[in-house]
Amino acid sequence: MANNLATISGLRTAPTIPDLPNPPVAIVKPNSVSFDTAFARGLDEYEFSVLLIVGRADERTAQNKLDAYCAPSGAGSVKQAIESDKTLGGNAYDLRVREMRNYQQVGVGDVIYLSAEFVVQVFAE
C-alpha cells in the first residue's frame, strides 16, 4: 500500500509507524483481520488505516493541502493512489478505500499537525 501511495508527488510514505513523522506523510497501519471469510481458508479480510499528516505552519495552506489528499480523484488523491493497484503487487485479491474520517488536528510531541484517516478494506488469502 505504501508503494501505491508513493506515486503521489511529494508525499512520503511509512509502512511502519514512525516516532516522529516528517510531513506530508502517509502512515499505513493494520487495524484488524477477519479470518476465514470464505470456505477452507479461501479468503481473509484485512482492515488498514492510512493516517495522512500534513504540516500546519499556516492553517489555510495545511487545510488546502489535506483537502487535495482527501479528494476522490486527482493527482494528489489518496483514494486514487491506493486503488491504482488493487492487488497490491499480486498480494491481494481486491481492495477498496472505504472511507475518510477523523479530519482533525493531531499532536505529536510539541508539534500540532493536520491529519485525516483513510480506512482501507483488503481481501487476501
Rosetta constraint file for C-alpha pairs under 8 A:
AtomPair CA 1 CA 5 HARMONIC 6.38 0.50
AtomPair CA 1 CA 15 HARMONIC 7.91 0.50
AtomPair CA 1 CA 28 HARMONIC 7.39 0.50
AtomPair CA 1 CA 82 HARMONIC 6.22 0.50
AtomPair CA 1 CA 88 HARMONIC 6.39 0.50
AtomPair CA 2 CA 6 HARMONIC 6.11 0.50
AtomPair CA 2 CA 13 HARMONIC 5.66 0.50
AtomPair CA 2 CA 14 HARMONIC 6.54 0.50
AtomPair CA 2 CA 15 HARMONIC 5.77 0.50
AtomPair CA 2 CA 26 HARMONIC 7.76 0.50
AtomPair CA 2 CA 27 HARMONIC 7.92 0.50
AtomPair CA 2 CA 28 HARMONIC 6.80 0.50
AtomPair CA 3 CA 7 HARMONIC 7.12 0.50
AtomPair CA 3 CA 13 HARMONIC 7.89 0.50
AtomPair CA 4 CA 81 HARMONIC 5.53 0.50
AtomPair CA 4 CA 82 HARMONIC 5.21 0.50
AtomPair CA 4 CA 83 HARMONIC 7.73 0.50
AtomPair CA 4 CA 84 HARMONIC 6.68 0.50
AtomPair CA 4 CA 85 HARMONIC 6.86 0.50
AtomPair CA 4 CA 88 HARMONIC 7.84 0.50
AtomPair CA 5 CA 11 HARMONIC 7.58 0.50
AtomPair CA 5 CA 13 HARMONIC 6.69 0.50
AtomPair CA 5 CA 26 HARMONIC 7.42 0.50
AtomPair CA 5 CA 78 HARMONIC 6.72 0.50
AtomPair CA 5 CA 81 HARMONIC 5.43 0.50
AtomPair CA 5 CA 82 HARMONIC 5.85 0.50
AtomPair CA 6 CA 11 HARMONIC 6.45 0.50
AtomPair CA 6 CA 12 HARMONIC 6.62 0.50
AtomPair CA 6 CA 13 HARMONIC 6.14 0.50
AtomPair CA 7 CA 81 HARMONIC 6.69 0.50
AtomPair CA 8 CA 75 HARMONIC 6.64 0.50
AtomPair CA 8 CA 76 HARMONIC 5.65 0.50
AtomPair CA 8 CA 77 HARMONIC 7.72 0.50
AtomPair CA 8 CA 78 HARMONIC 7.88 0.50
AtomPair CA 8 CA 81 HARMONIC 6.94 0.50
AtomPair CA 9 CA 75 HARMONIC 7.97 0.50
AtomPair CA 9 CA 76 HARMONIC 7.38 0.50
AtomPair CA 10 CA 24 HARMONIC 7.52 0.50
AtomPair CA 11 CA 23 HARMONIC 7.81 0.50
AtomPair CA 11 CA 24 HARMONIC 5.51 0.50
AtomPair CA 11 CA 25 HARMONIC 5.64 0.50
AtomPair CA 11 CA 26 HARMONIC 7.15 0.50
AtomPair CA 12 CA 22 HARMONIC 7.73 0.50
AtomPair CA 12 CA 23 HARMONIC 7.20 0.50
AtomPair CA 12 CA 24 HARMONIC 6.14 0.50
AtomPair CA 12 CA 25 HARMONIC 4.50 0.50
AtomPair CA 12 CA 26 HARMONIC 6.30 0.50
AtomPair CA 13 CA 25 HARMONIC 5.38 0.50
AtomPair CA 13 CA 26 HARMONIC 4.80 0.50
AtomPair CA 13 CA 27 HARMONIC 6.03 0.50
AtomPair CA 13 CA 28 HARMONIC 7.86 0.50
AtomPair CA 14 CA 18 HARMONIC 7.15 0.50
AtomPair CA 14 CA 25 HARMONIC 7.09 0.50
AtomPair CA 14 CA 26 HARMONIC 6.10 0.50
AtomPair CA 14 CA 27 HARMONIC 4.73 0.50
AtomPair CA 14 CA 28 HARMONIC 6.27 0.50
AtomPair CA 15 CA 27 HARMONIC 6.16 0.50
AtomPair CA 15 CA 28 HARMONIC 5.18 0.50
AtomPair CA 15 CA 29 HARMONIC 7.15 0.50
AtomPair CA 16 CA 27 HARMONIC 6.78 0.50
AtomPair CA 16 CA 28 HARMONIC 6.53 0.50
AtomPair CA 16 CA 29 HARMONIC 6.81 0.50
AtomPair CA 17 CA 27 HARMONIC 6.26 0.50
AtomPair CA 17 CA 28 HARMONIC 7.34 0.50
AtomPair CA 17 CA 29 HARMONIC 7.09 0.50
AtomPair CA 18 CA 27 HARMONIC 7.97 0.50
AtomPair CA 20 CA 108 HARMONIC 7.26 0.50
AtomPair CA 21 CA 25 HARMONIC 6.89 0.50
AtomPair CA 21 CA 53 HARMONIC 7.89 0.50
AtomPair CA 23 CA 53 HARMONIC 5.79 0.50
AtomPair CA 23 CA 54 HARMONIC 4.93 0.50
AtomPair CA 23 CA 55 HARMONIC 5.62 0.50
AtomPair CA 24 CA 52 HARMONIC 7.28 0.50
AtomPair CA 24 CA 53 HARMONIC 5.56 0.50
AtomPair CA 24 CA 54 HARMONIC 4.45 0.50
AtomPair CA 24 CA 55 HARMONIC 6.53 0.50
AtomPair CA 25 CA 52 HARMONIC 5.81 0.50
AtomPair CA 25 CA 53 HARMONIC 5.42 0.50
AtomPair CA 25 CA 54 HARMONIC 6.79 0.50
AtomPair CA 26 CA 50 HARMONIC 6.14 0.50
AtomPair CA 26 CA 51 HARMONIC 5.55 0.50
AtomPair CA 26 CA 52 HARMONIC 4.46 0.50
AtomPair CA 26 CA 53 HARMONIC 6.48 0.50
AtomPair CA 27 CA 50 HARMONIC 5.38 0.50
AtomPair CA 27 CA 51 HARMONIC 5.05 0.50
AtomPair CA 27 CA 52 HARMONIC 6.46 0.50
AtomPair CA 28 CA 48 HARMONIC 6.92 0.50
AtomPair CA 28 CA 49 HARMONIC 5.96 0.50
AtomPair CA 28 CA 50 HARMONIC 4.57 0.50
AtomPair CA 28 CA 51 HARMONIC 6.60 0.50
AtomPair CA 29 CA 48 HARMONIC 5.63 0.50
AtomPair CA 29 CA 49 HARMONIC 5.39 0.50
AtomPair CA 29 CA 50 HARMONIC 6.40 0.50
AtomPair CA 30 CA 46 HARMONIC 7.61 0.50
AtomPair CA 30 CA 47 HARMONIC 6.24 0.50
AtomPair CA 30 CA 48 HARMONIC 4.33 0.50
AtomPair CA 30 CA 49 HARMONIC 6.24 0.50
AtomPair CA 31 CA 46 HARMONIC 7.66 0.50
AtomPair CA 31 CA 47 HARMONIC 5.36 0.50
AtomPair CA 31 CA 48 HARMONIC 5.06 0.50
AtomPair CA 31 CA 49 HARMONIC 6.40 0.50
AtomPair CA 32 CA 46 HARMONIC 5.85 0.50
AtomPair CA 32 CA 47 HARMONIC 5.19 0.50
AtomPair CA 32 CA 48 HARMONIC 7.09 0.50
AtomPair CA 33 CA 44 HARMONIC 6.96 0.50
AtomPair CA 33 CA 45 HARMONIC 5.68 0.50
AtomPair CA 33 CA 46 HARMONIC 4.47 0.50
AtomPair CA 33 CA 47 HARMONIC 6.34 0.50
AtomPair CA 34 CA 44 HARMONIC 5.73 0.50
AtomPair CA 34 CA 45 HARMONIC 5.04 0.50
AtomPair CA 34 CA 46 HARMONIC 6.39 0.50
AtomPair CA 35 CA 41 HARMONIC 7.70 0.50
AtomPair CA 35 CA 43 HARMONIC 7.25 0.50
AtomPair CA 35 CA 44 HARMONIC 4.67 0.50
AtomPair CA 35 CA 45 HARMONIC 6.56 0.50
AtomPair CA 36 CA 40 HARMONIC 7.19 0.50
AtomPair CA 36 CA 41 HARMONIC 5.06 0.50
AtomPair CA 36 CA 42 HARMONIC 6.69 0.50
AtomPair CA 36 CA 43 HARMONIC 5.72 0.50
AtomPair CA 36 CA 44 HARMONIC 5.42 0.50
AtomPair CA 37 CA 41 HARMONIC 7.64 0.50
AtomPair CA 37 CA 42 HARMONIC 7.41 0.50
AtomPair CA 37 CA 43 HARMONIC 5.43 0.50
AtomPair CA 37 CA 44 HARMONIC 5.49 0.50
AtomPair CA 37 CA 45 HARMONIC 6.87 0.50
AtomPair CA 38 CA 42 HARMONIC 5.07 0.50
AtomPair CA 38 CA 43 HARMONIC 5.06 0.50
AtomPair CA 38 CA 44 HARMONIC 7.39 0.50
AtomPair CA 39 CA 43 HARMONIC 7.60 0.50
AtomPair CA 41 CA 125 HARMONIC 7.17 0.50
AtomPair CA 42 CA 125 HARMONIC 5.90 0.50
AtomPair CA 43 CA 123 HARMONIC 6.63 0.50
AtomPair CA 43 CA 124 HARMONIC 5.65 0.50
AtomPair CA 43 CA 125 HARMONIC 4.67 0.50
AtomPair CA 44 CA 123 HARMONIC 5.91 0.50
AtomPair CA 44 CA 124 HARMONIC 5.47 0.50
AtomPair CA 44 CA 125 HARMONIC 5.64 0.50
AtomPair CA 45 CA 121 HARMONIC 7.04 0.50
AtomPair CA 45 CA 122 HARMONIC 5.80 0.50
AtomPair CA 45 CA 123 HARMONIC 4.77 0.50
AtomPair CA 45 CA 124 HARMONIC 6.51 0.50
AtomPair CA 46 CA 121 HARMONIC 5.86 0.50
AtomPair CA 46 CA 122 HARMONIC 4.98 0.50
AtomPair CA 46 CA 123 HARMONIC 6.30 0.50
AtomPair CA 46 CA 124 HARMONIC 7.63 0.50
AtomPair CA 47 CA 119 HARMONIC 6.95 0.50
AtomPair CA 47 CA 120 HARMONIC 5.69 0.50
AtomPair CA 47 CA 121 HARMONIC 4.74 0.50
AtomPair CA 47 CA 122 HARMONIC 6.23 0.50
AtomPair CA 48 CA 119 HARMONIC 5.89 0.50
AtomPair CA 48 CA 120 HARMONIC 5.09 0.50
AtomPair CA 48 CA 121 HARMONIC 6.54 0.50
AtomPair CA 48 CA 122 HARMONIC 7.78 0.50
AtomPair CA 49 CA 117 HARMONIC 6.37 0.50
AtomPair CA 49 CA 118 HARMONIC 5.54 0.50
AtomPair CA 49 CA 119 HARMONIC 4.78 0.50
AtomPair CA 49 CA 120 HARMONIC 6.16 0.50
AtomPair CA 50 CA 117 HARMONIC 5.60 0.50
AtomPair CA 50 CA 118 HARMONIC 5.00 0.50
AtomPair CA 50 CA 119 HARMONIC 6.54 0.50
AtomPair CA 50 CA 120 HARMONIC 7.54 0.50
AtomPair CA 51 CA 115 HARMONIC 6.83 0.50
AtomPair CA 51 CA 116 HARMONIC 5.96 0.50
AtomPair CA 51 CA 117 HARMONIC 4.55 0.50
AtomPair CA 51 CA 118 HARMONIC 6.47 0.50
AtomPair CA 52 CA 66 HARMONIC 7.97 0.50
AtomPair CA 52 CA 115 HARMONIC 5.37 0.50
AtomPair CA 52 CA 116 HARMONIC 5.34 0.50
AtomPair CA 52 CA 117 HARMONIC 6.17 0.50
AtomPair CA 52 CA 118 HARMONIC 7.82 0.50
AtomPair CA 53 CA 66 HARMONIC 7.95 0.50
AtomPair CA 53 CA 113 HARMONIC 6.49 0.50
AtomPair CA 53 CA 114 HARMONIC 5.83 0.50
AtomPair CA 53 CA 115 HARMONIC 4.44 0.50
AtomPair CA 53 CA 116 HARMONIC 6.87 0.50
AtomPair CA 54 CA 62 HARMONIC 6.34 0.50
AtomPair CA 54 CA 65 HARMONIC 7.45 0.50
AtomPair CA 54 CA 66 HARMONIC 6.67 0.50
AtomPair CA 54 CA 113 HARMONIC 5.97 0.50
AtomPair CA 54 CA 114 HARMONIC 5.44 0.50
AtomPair CA 54 CA 115 HARMONIC 6.27 0.50
AtomPair CA 55 CA 62 HARMONIC 6.23 0.50
AtomPair CA 55 CA 112 HARMONIC 7.84 0.50
AtomPair CA 55 CA 113 HARMONIC 5.18 0.50
AtomPair CA 55 CA 114 HARMONIC 6.47 0.50
AtomPair CA 56 CA 61 HARMONIC 7.75 0.50
AtomPair CA 56 CA 62 HARMONIC 5.27 0.50
AtomPair CA 56 CA 112 HARMONIC 6.70 0.50
AtomPair CA 56 CA 113 HARMONIC 5.09 0.50
AtomPair CA 56 CA 114 HARMONIC 6.05 0.50
AtomPair CA 57 CA 62 HARMONIC 7.36 0.50
AtomPair CA 58 CA 62 HARMONIC 6.08 0.50
AtomPair CA 59 CA 63 HARMONIC 6.03 0.50
AtomPair CA 60 CA 64 HARMONIC 6.10 0.50
AtomPair CA 61 CA 65 HARMONIC 6.12 0.50
AtomPair CA 62 CA 66 HARMONIC 6.14 0.50
AtomPair CA 62 CA 114 HARMONIC 6.84 0.50
AtomPair CA 63 CA 67 HARMONIC 5.94 0.50
AtomPair CA 63 CA 114 HARMONIC 7.37 0.50
AtomPair CA 64 CA 68 HARMONIC 6.42 0.50
AtomPair CA 65 CA 69 HARMONIC 6.70 0.50
AtomPair CA 66 CA 70 HARMONIC 6.26 0.50
AtomPair CA 66 CA 114 HARMONIC 7.55 0.50
AtomPair CA 66 CA 115 HARMONIC 7.24 0.50
AtomPair CA 66 CA 116 HARMONIC 7.59 0.50
AtomPair CA 67 CA 71 HARMONIC 6.27 0.50
AtomPair CA 68 CA 74 HARMONIC 7.91 0.50
AtomPair CA 68 CA 76 HARMONIC 5.74 0.50
AtomPair CA 68 CA 77 HARMONIC 6.28 0.50
AtomPair CA 69 CA 76 HARMONIC 5.10 0.50
AtomPair CA 69 CA 77 HARMONIC 4.58 0.50
AtomPair CA 69 CA 78 HARMONIC 5.35 0.50
AtomPair CA 70 CA 77 HARMONIC 5.99 0.50
AtomPair CA 70 CA 78 HARMONIC 6.37 0.50
AtomPair CA 70 CA 79 HARMONIC 7.44 0.50
AtomPair CA 70 CA 100 HARMONIC 7.22 0.50
AtomPair CA 70 CA 116 HARMONIC 7.81 0.50
AtomPair CA 71 CA 76 HARMONIC 7.70 0.50
AtomPair CA 71 CA 77 HARMONIC 5.29 0.50
AtomPair CA 71 CA 78 HARMONIC 7.50 0.50
AtomPair CA 71 CA 79 HARMONIC 7.55 0.50
AtomPair CA 72 CA 77 HARMONIC 5.99 0.50
AtomPair CA 72 CA 78 HARMONIC 7.67 0.50
AtomPair CA 72 CA 79 HARMONIC 5.85 0.50
AtomPair CA 72 CA 80 HARMONIC 6.55 0.50
AtomPair CA 73 CA 77 HARMONIC 5.14 0.50
AtomPair CA 73 CA 79 HARMONIC 6.97 0.50
AtomPair CA 73 CA 80 HARMONIC 5.49 0.50
AtomPair CA 74 CA 80 HARMONIC 7.17 0.50
AtomPair CA 76 CA 81 HARMONIC 7.86 0.50
AtomPair CA 77 CA 81 HARMONIC 6.20 0.50
AtomPair CA 78 CA 82 HARMONIC 6.07 0.50
AtomPair CA 79 CA 83 HARMONIC 6.12 0.50
AtomPair CA 79 CA 97 HARMONIC 5.87 0.50
AtomPair CA 80 CA 84 HARMONIC 6.01 0.50
AtomPair CA 82 CA 86 HARMONIC 7.47 0.50
AtomPair CA 82 CA 97 HARMONIC 7.38 0.50
AtomPair CA 83 CA 95 HARMONIC 7.03 0.50
AtomPair CA 83 CA 96 HARMONIC 6.38 0.50
AtomPair CA 83 CA 97 HARMONIC 7.17 0.50
AtomPair CA 85 CA 89 HARMONIC 6.92 0.50
AtomPair CA 86 CA 92 HARMONIC 7.31 0.50
AtomPair CA 86 CA 93 HARMONIC 7.36 0.50
AtomPair CA 86 CA 94 HARMONIC 5.12 0.50
AtomPair CA 86 CA 95 HARMONIC 5.25 0.50
AtomPair CA 86 CA 96 HARMONIC 7.40 0.50
AtomPair CA 87 CA 91 HARMONIC 5.82 0.50
AtomPair CA 87 CA 92 HARMONIC 4.49 0.50
AtomPair CA 87 CA 93 HARMONIC 5.41 0.50
AtomPair CA 87 CA 94 HARMONIC 5.42 0.50
AtomPair CA 87 CA 95 HARMONIC 7.09 0.50
AtomPair CA 88 CA 92 HARMONIC 5.87 0.50
AtomPair CA 91 CA 124 HARMONIC 6.88 0.50
AtomPair CA 92 CA 122 HARMONIC 6.89 0.50
AtomPair CA 92 CA 123 HARMONIC 5.88 0.50
AtomPair CA 92 CA 124 HARMONIC 4.34 0.50
AtomPair CA 92 CA 125 HARMONIC 7.06 0.50
AtomPair CA 93 CA 122 HARMONIC 7.76 0.50
AtomPair CA 93 CA 123 HARMONIC 5.54 0.50
AtomPair CA 93 CA 124 HARMONIC 5.29 0.50
AtomPair CA 93 CA 125 HARMONIC 7.75 0.50
AtomPair CA 94 CA 122 HARMONIC 5.99 0.50
AtomPair CA 94 CA 123 HARMONIC 5.32 0.50
AtomPair CA 94 CA 124 HARMONIC 7.18 0.50
AtomPair CA 95 CA 120 HARMONIC 6.97 0.50
AtomPair CA 95 CA 121 HARMONIC 5.45 0.50
AtomPair CA 95 CA 122 HARMONIC 4.26 0.50
AtomPair CA 95 CA 123 HARMONIC 6.08 0.50
AtomPair CA 96 CA 120 HARMONIC 5.74 0.50
AtomPair CA 96 CA 121 HARMONIC 5.44 0.50
AtomPair CA 96 CA 122 HARMONIC 6.71 0.50
AtomPair CA 97 CA 118 HARMONIC 6.91 0.50
AtomPair CA 97 CA 119 HARMONIC 5.89 0.50
AtomPair CA 97 CA 120 HARMONIC 4.38 0.50
AtomPair CA 97 CA 121 HARMONIC 6.35 0.50
AtomPair CA 98 CA 118 HARMONIC 7.52 0.50
AtomPair CA 98 CA 119 HARMONIC 5.53 0.50
AtomPair CA 98 CA 120 HARMONIC 5.59 0.50
AtomPair CA 98 CA 121 HARMONIC 6.50 0.50
AtomPair CA 99 CA 118 HARMONIC 5.74 0.50
AtomPair CA 99 CA 119 HARMONIC 5.31 0.50
AtomPair CA 99 CA 120 HARMONIC 7.45 0.50
AtomPair CA 100 CA 116 HARMONIC 6.84 0.50
AtomPair CA 100 CA 117 HARMONIC 5.62 0.50
AtomPair CA 100 CA 118 HARMONIC 4.42 0.50
AtomPair CA 100 CA 119 HARMONIC 6.36 0.50
AtomPair CA 101 CA 116 HARMONIC 6.13 0.50
AtomPair CA 101 CA 117 HARMONIC 5.26 0.50
AtomPair CA 101 CA 118 HARMONIC 6.34 0.50
AtomPair CA 101 CA 119 HARMONIC 7.88 0.50
AtomPair CA 102 CA 115 HARMONIC 7.49 0.50
AtomPair CA 102 CA 116 HARMONIC 5.37 0.50
AtomPair CA 102 CA 117 HARMONIC 5.73 0.50
AtomPair CA 103 CA 114 HARMONIC 7.52 0.50
AtomPair CA 103 CA 115 HARMONIC 5.68 0.50
AtomPair CA 103 CA 116 HARMONIC 4.27 0.50
AtomPair CA 103 CA 117 HARMONIC 6.91 0.50
AtomPair CA 104 CA 114 HARMONIC 5.74 0.50
AtomPair CA 104 CA 115 HARMONIC 5.46 0.50
AtomPair CA 104 CA 116 HARMONIC 6.43 0.50
AtomPair CA 105 CA 112 HARMONIC 6.49 0.50
AtomPair CA 105 CA 113 HARMONIC 5.55 0.50
AtomPair CA 105 CA 114 HARMONIC 4.42 0.50
AtomPair CA 105 CA 115 HARMONIC 6.00 0.50
AtomPair CA 106 CA 112 HARMONIC 5.70 0.50
AtomPair CA 106 CA 113 HARMONIC 5.24 0.50
AtomPair CA 106 CA 114 HARMONIC 5.96 0.50
AtomPair CA 106 CA 115 HARMONIC 6.43 0.50
AtomPair CA 107 CA 111 HARMONIC 5.62 0.50
AtomPair CA 107 CA 112 HARMONIC 4.44 0.50
AtomPair CA 107 CA 113 HARMONIC 6.14 0.50
AtomPair CA 108 CA 112 HARMONIC 6.50 0.50
AtomPair CA 108 CA 113 HARMONIC 7.65 0.50
